Amino acid sequence: MISPKKRLLLLHSSNDLYGASKIFLQLIDLLTKNGFDIHVIVPEKGMLDDFLIKKNIKIVYLELGVLRKKYLNPLGLINRAVAIIKAIAFLSNYIKDHSIDLVYTNTSTILCGGIAAKQNCIPSLFHIHEIPAGNWLYEIFSGKIINRISHKVLAVSNSVKNHWLKNINEHKIERIYNGIEYKKIDSIIKLEKDQGDFVITSVARLIPYKGHKYLIEIADELIKKSKKFKFLIVGDTLSSYLSYEKSVKQKVKELGLENNIKFLGFRNDVSSILKQSDLFIHPAIAPDPLPTVLFESLNNDLPTVATNLGGAIEILDNGNNGLLIPHNDPKKAASLIYEYCSNIKLQKKHIENSKKNFQINFSSELFNKNILKEVNNFL
């Protein structure tokens, strides 16, 4: 007799195609290929839908009570409490109606799935991609809750793991690096650039901790050294950060850098842009858990620069795979980048080192093996 497929309910906090969502798609692909029946719940319709529909994945749209900074006020907390209570009731019924065997929450910002799983006496796994900073009360609250309602917590980097160890038991939390899969580019869309331009590209959602204002300060210092520097900023923003996006663009105008810094918005052809760039920069001013765009940059043989914070240090192997710069000193950062731009020998060495490091720590095969092991441990 053939045993029925195990049913997994996957929860995700957004519906876009940035880093954590790309890993989410990779996770779904892995689980479906290994015979699991996958159910997905996200807060709204969006860019993931086409990919999920093609795979015949069951999608439900539900207000999951996602915890975001904008709700860290009295009215916002009431709003989240109501949303979470409603979501728990829905999820608890969904688990029963669809005979769900395990709840997999792809973020630390959704608590309702783990609570509903506990109510129904089924396992709950959390895959944490975040390092929440700036509100110690929120960190303690979310950490303690996740510790109580989870059977296992998977952290995407040592930086993430070490951050959450303050509130999650060490035996519960396991570091599993993302393993990135790459697709071959069939065609390249030509960028507009003049001969002699040195193009530096940044790819990230336009939100404060990603450091776009800091990037502009670095750009200002570099352009003072040479007008050849041109900057491409790829990425859009969330509706709650439209004022931030406006202030970033205003800063460019105030410094008179409109001819040197271009905003390209969200793009589906990031690899194409990277292949035509001369340098990549990730200027985060707070710890970024594991910025997967660094993998994409190095995979395209593009010399890579990042601030010395969070998971970027692990990807760049403490400076063996790329240049690490300070996160709060634009003059020093610009000086280091200026020297690095002319050191072709060091750039090539970093790219060669990264390929070896990726095979050891960040291969998709290793990621797949580790994820399947954790899932199967509870089924």
PEMOGI-V868089 format. One record per backbone hydrogen bond with DSSP energy under -0.5 kcal/mol. NH is the residue of the N-H (numbers start at 1). CO is the residue of the C=O. E is the energy in kcal/mol with one decimal. If there is no record, write none. Layout:
BEGIN
nh:NH co:CO e:E
nh:NH co:CO e:E
END
This chain:
BEGIN
nh:8 co:6 e:-0.5
nh:8 co:37 e:-2.6
nh:9 co:102 e:-2.6
nh:10 co:8 e:-0.6
nh:10 co:39 e:-3.5
nh:11 co:104 e:-2.5
nh:12 co:41 e:-1.7
nh:22 co:18 e:-2.2
nh:23 co:19 e:-1.9
nh:24 co:20 e:-1.9
nh:25 co:21 e:-2.2
nh:26 co:22 e:-2.0
nh:27 co:23 e:-2.6
nh:28 co:24 e:-2.3
nh:29 co:25 e:-2.5
nh:30 co:26 e:-2.2
nh:31 co:27 e:-2.5
nh:32 co:28 e:-2.7
nh:33 co:29 e:-2.0
nh:34 co:30 e:-1.0
nh:35 co:32 e:-1.6
nh:36 co:31 e:-2.3
nh:37 co:6 e:-2.8
nh:38 co:36 e:-0.7
nh:39 co:8 e:-2.7
nh:40 co:58 e:-3.3
nh:41 co:10 e:-2.5
nh:42 co:60 e:-2.1
nh:43 co:12 e:-0.5
nh:47 co:15 e:-1.3
nh:49 co:46 e:-1.1
nh:51 co:47 e:-0.5
nh:52 co:48 e:-2.2
nh:53 co:49 e:-3.0
nh:54 co:50 e:-1.8
nh:55 co:51 e:-0.9
nh:56 co:53 e:-1.7
nh:57 co:52 e:-2.5
nh:58 co:38 e:-1.2
nh:59 co:57 e:-0.5
nh:60 co:40 e:-2.2
nh:62 co:42 e:-2.3
nh:62 co:60 e:-0.6
nh:64 co:62 e:-0.8
nh:67 co:109 e:-2.5
nh:68 co:66 e:-0.7
nh:71 co:68 e:-2.0
nh:72 co:69 e:-2.1
nh:73 co:71 e:-2.3
nh:77 co:73 e:-2.8
nh:78 co:74 e:-1.7
nh:79 co:75 e:-2.4
nh:80 co:76 e:-2.3
nh:81 co:77 e:-2.4
nh:82 co:78 e:-2.4
nh:83 co:79 e:-2.2
nh:84 co:80 e:-2.9
nh:85 co:81 e:-2.3
nh:86 co:82 e:-2.2
nh:87 co:83 e:-2.3
nh:88 co:84 e:-2.5
nh:89 co:85 e:-1.8
nh:90 co:86 e:-2.1
nh:91 co:87 e:-3.0
nh:92 co:88 e:-2.6
nh:93 co:89 e:-1.7
nh:94 co:90 e:-2.3
nh:95 co:91 e:-2.8
nh:96 co:92 e:-1.6
nh:97 co:93 e:-3.1
nh:98 co:94 e:-2.2
nh:99 co:96 e:-0.9
nh:100 co:95 e:-1.9
nh:101 co:7 e:-2.9
nh:102 co:7 e:-1.3
nh:103 co:123 e:-2.2
nh:104 co:9 e:-3.2
nh:104 co:102 e:-0.5
nh:105 co:103 e:-0.6
nh:105 co:125 e:-3.1
nh:106 co:11 e:-3.0
nh:106 co:104 e:-0.6
nh:111 co:109 e:-0.5
nh:115 co:111 e:-1.8
nh:116 co:112 e:-2.6
nh:117 co:113 e:-2.3
nh:118 co:114 e:-2.1
nh:119 co:115 e:-2.2
nh:120 co:116 e:-1.5
nh:121 co:118 e:-1.1
nh:122 co:117 e:-2.3
nh:123 co:101 e:-0.7
nh:125 co:103 e:-2.7
nh:126 co:152 e:-2.2
nh:127 co:105 e:-3.2
nh:128 co:126 e:-0.6
nh:128 co:154 e:-3.2
nh:129 co:127 e:-0.5
nh:139 co:135 e:-2.1
nh:140 co:136 e:-2.3
nh:141 co:137 e:-2.5
nh:142 co:138 e:-2.9
nh:143 co:139 e:-2.1
nh:144 co:140 e:-2.6
nh:145 co:141 e:-2.2
nh:146 co:142 e:-2.6
nh:147 co:143 e:-2.2
nh:148 co:144 e:-1.5
nh:149 co:145 e:-2.2
nh:150 co:146 e:-1.6
nh:151 co:124 e:-3.3
nh:152 co:124 e:-1.2
nh:153 co:172 e:-2.7
nh:154 co:126 e:-3.5
nh:155 co:153 e:-0.5
nh:155 co:174 e:-3.0
nh:156 co:128 e:-1.6
nh:161 co:157 e:-2.4
nh:162 co:158 e:-3.0
nh:163 co:159 e:-1.6
nh:164 co:160 e:-2.1
nh:165 co:161 e:-1.5
nh:166 co:163 e:-0.8
nh:167 co:164 e:-1.9
nh:168 co:164 e:-1.6
nh:172 co:169 e:-1.6
nh:173 co:169 e:-0.8
nh:173 co:170 e:-0.7
nh:174 co:153 e:-2.9
nh:176 co:155 e:-2.8
nh:176 co:174 e:-0.6
nh:178 co:156 e:-0.6
nh:180 co:178 e:-0.6
nh:180 co:362 e:-1.1
nh:186 co:184 e:-0.5
nh:190 co:188 e:-0.7
nh:193 co:191 e:-0.9
nh:197 co:194 e:-2.1
nh:198 co:228 e:-3.1
nh:199 co:197 e:-0.6
nh:200 co:198 e:-0.5
nh:200 co:230 e:-3.1
nh:201 co:199 e:-0.5
nh:201 co:279 e:-2.5
nh:202 co:232 e:-2.6
nh:204 co:234 e:-2.4
nh:206 co:236 e:-3.3
nh:207 co:205 e:-1.8
nh:210 co:207 e:-1.7
nh:211 co:208 e:-1.9
nh:215 co:211 e:-2.3
nh:216 co:212 e:-2.0
nh:217 co:213 e:-1.7
nh:218 co:214 e:-2.3
nh:219 co:215 e:-3.0
nh:220 co:216 e:-2.4
nh:221 co:217 e:-1.6
nh:222 co:218 e:-2.4
nh:223 co:219 e:-2.9
nh:224 co:220 e:-1.3
nh:225 co:221 e:-0.9
nh:225 co:222 e:-0.6
nh:226 co:222 e:-1.9
nh:229 co:226 e:-1.0
nh:230 co:198 e:-2.6
nh:231 co:260 e:-3.8
nh:232 co:200 e:-2.3
nh:233 co:262 e:-2.9
nh:234 co:202 e:-3.2
nh:234 co:232 e:-0.6
nh:235 co:265 e:-1.7
nh:241 co:238 e:-2.0
nh:242 co:239 e:-1.0
nh:245 co:241 e:-2.1
nh:246 co:242 e:-2.1
nh:247 co:243 e:-2.0
nh:248 co:244 e:-2.2
nh:249 co:245 e:-2.1
nh:250 co:246 e:-2.1
nh:251 co:247 e:-1.8
nh:252 co:248 e:-1.4
nh:253 co:249 e:-1.7
nh:254 co:250 e:-2.7
nh:255 co:251 e:-1.7
nh:256 co:253 e:-1.3
nh:257 co:252 e:-2.6
nh:260 co:257 e:-1.5
nh:261 co:257 e:-1.9
nh:262 co:231 e:-2.9
nh:264 co:233 e:-2.7
nh:264 co:262 e:-0.6
nh:265 co:233 e:-0.7
nh:273 co:269 e:-1.8
nh:274 co:270 e:-2.7
nh:275 co:271 e:-2.2
nh:276 co:272 e:-0.7
nh:276 co:273 e:-0.8
nh:277 co:274 e:-1.5
nh:278 co:199 e:-2.8
nh:279 co:199 e:-1.6
nh:280 co:303 e:-2.5
nh:281 co:201 e:-2.5
nh:282 co:305 e:-2.2
nh:283 co:281 e:-0.5
nh:285 co:209 e:-2.0
nh:286 co:209 e:-1.0
nh:289 co:287 e:-0.6
nh:292 co:290 e:-1.1
nh:294 co:291 e:-2.1
nh:295 co:292 e:-0.9
nh:296 co:292 e:-1.4
nh:297 co:293 e:-2.4
nh:298 co:294 e:-2.4
nh:299 co:295 e:-2.6
nh:300 co:296 e:-1.2
nh:300 co:297 e:-0.6
nh:301 co:298 e:-1.9
nh:302 co:297 e:-1.9
nh:303 co:301 e:-0.6
nh:305 co:280 e:-2.4
nh:306 co:323 e:-2.3
nh:307 co:282 e:-1.8
nh:308 co:325 e:-2.0
nh:309 co:307 e:-2.3
nh:311 co:288 e:-2.5
nh:312 co:309 e:-1.0
nh:313 co:309 e:-0.5
nh:313 co:310 e:-1.2
nh:314 co:310 e:-0.5
nh:315 co:311 e:-2.3
nh:316 co:312 e:-2.6
nh:317 co:314 e:-0.8
nh:318 co:313 e:-2.8
nh:319 co:316 e:-0.9
nh:320 co:316 e:-0.9
nh:320 co:317 e:-1.4
nh:321 co:316 e:-2.5
nh:322 co:316 e:-0.6
nh:323 co:304 e:-2.3
nh:325 co:306 e:-2.2
nh:333 co:329 e:-2.7
nh:334 co:330 e:-2.6
nh:335 co:331 e:-2.1
nh:336 co:332 e:-2.4
nh:337 co:333 e:-2.4
nh:338 co:334 e:-2.6
nh:339 co:335 e:-1.9
nh:340 co:336 e:-2.1
nh:341 co:337 e:-2.3
nh:342 co:338 e:-0.7
nh:342 co:339 e:-0.7
nh:343 co:340 e:-1.1
nh:344 co:342 e:-1.3
nh:347 co:343 e:-2.0
nh:348 co:344 e:-2.4
nh:349 co:345 e:-1.9
nh:350 co:346 e:-2.4
nh:351 co:347 e:-2.1
nh:352 co:348 e:-2.3
nh:353 co:349 e:-2.5
nh:354 co:350 e:-2.2
nh:355 co:351 e:-1.5
nh:356 co:352 e:-1.3
nh:357 co:353 e:-2.5
nh:358 co:354 e:-2.7
nh:359 co:355 e:-1.5
nh:360 co:356 e:-1.5
nh:361 co:357 e:-2.8
nh:362 co:357 e:-0.6
nh:362 co:358 e:-1.5
nh:367 co:363 e:-2.0
nh:368 co:364 e:-2.8
nh:369 co:365 e:-2.2
nh:370 co:366 e:-2.4
nh:371 co:367 e:-2.6
nh:372 co:368 e:-2.4
nh:373 co:369 e:-1.8
nh:374 co:370 e:-1.9
nh:375 co:371 e:-2.5
nh:376 co:372 e:-2.8
nh:377 co:373 e:-1.4
nh:378 co:375 e:-1.5
nh:379 co:376 e:-1.4
END
